[in-house]
Amino acid sequence: MTIVYYLMDGNDILVSTMAGRGKAKAIARNGRVSLCVLDEKWPPTYLLVYCDARSERSRRPSST
């Protein structure tokens, strides 16, 4: 497991990673993932999420 930042978008959980990383390669191989989401409050609690995943490429914002 590795720590990643995520964002909720409706029913989707968006996770940012680079295409060459293990997370992106695992999605390409299988398409199933598990996430362990930690609560920000003390005492720490967590939620395990098992779901289907897909990989999308996004362009970098242009620097103007």
Sequence and secondary structure as in RCSB ss.txt:
>XXXX:A:sequence
MTIVYYLMDGNDILVSTMAGRGKAKAIARNGRVSLCVLDEKWPPTYLLVYCDARSERSRRPSST
>XXXX:A:secstr
     EEEETTEEEE   TTSHHHHHHHHT EEEEEEE SSSS  EEEEEEE            
